[in-house]
Amino acid sequence: MSANDLLLWMSARGQGSWSQFRAAMEELHIAEQEDVSSATKEGSVERDSLPLHQSLRLNLERFGHAEFFDGVPDNDWRITPPSLSLVRTKDRTMALVAGARSDRLLQRLVTASQQHCEIETLPIEAGPDQIRLFSDEIESFDHISNQTGMLLQREAPMALLMSLPAVDHELWRNLGDDGVRKAAYRGG
């Protein structure tokens, strides 16, 4: 089993507790597969100092698939709705597939994108595959969004930047001398 299977499981559940997330990893035998695959790579760099469950959690958040919370009983994580996050360059637009996935959704995505854009899948170590779509026409993604029922996040980089707290926000004032947020580590 793989991180893709974990994302599929999370998509079916919608939300859950940290212990359910850890149990799913163990049940899907993700740790065994990830250790074997990283050990067989020639010249691979040493594995992160983080445990695999933490690397997976961070990558699920980093790529917009899920949100994890601290201190919310029985609701420690929730899956993001299926989304296409657009990033524009001078001559092309790229859409990153984020959030909940099902086999049926992925089939609809491939079918809808065949005539409108290029699609590629990149494996991510300690994370689900990254699915990227490319097109010269931004309207292509409107069509794909309508055909698949996926949300369309236009100008995703700007939306992310606008969600950051202001520089004078209380979180930044609570930084310790070593750069660790005191507010994030209340209670141990």
C-alpha positions, 0 to 999 in steps of 0.5 A: 500500500502507499500514501495514495491509498492513505489519501483515498482512505482519508477522502472516504472518511472526510475527517478523523482523529490522530489515532485513526490516522496512525492506525490507518498507516499501520493497517495499510503497511505504509511504513514498511513499503516506504522503508523498502523503497527508500532503502533500495534507491542507490545513492539516496540521502539519509531519511529525514529525522522525522518519523514517517507518520510526521513526514506524511502529515506534513506532505499532506498539508504542504500539498493541500490535501488535508488540514491537521489540527492540534487539540481538537478532540476526535477531529484532528484532521479533515480532508480538503475538497477536491480542487484544482489550484491554478498557477499562471506563468507567462505562456501557460497555466498549471493546475495542481490537483489537491484534496480528496481523491477517489478512483472515480474522480481521477477517471473523470479528471483524465477523461475531462483533461484529454482534449484540453490539457497535458496531464502528468503524475509525479511520485512524491517520497512520503506523500501521495502522487502529485498530479499536474495539468498544463494548458495554454488556455485558462478556460480549459480548467473551467471546463475540467472543473465543470466536468469533474465537480472539482473546485477551481482555485484561481491564483492559488499562490496569491490566495496562500500569501493573503492567508498568512498573518500580518507581520505584526500579528500576535503569533510572530510576537510570541516567537522565542529566542530560538525561533520556535513559536511559544503559542504552538507548544502550549501544554508540552 
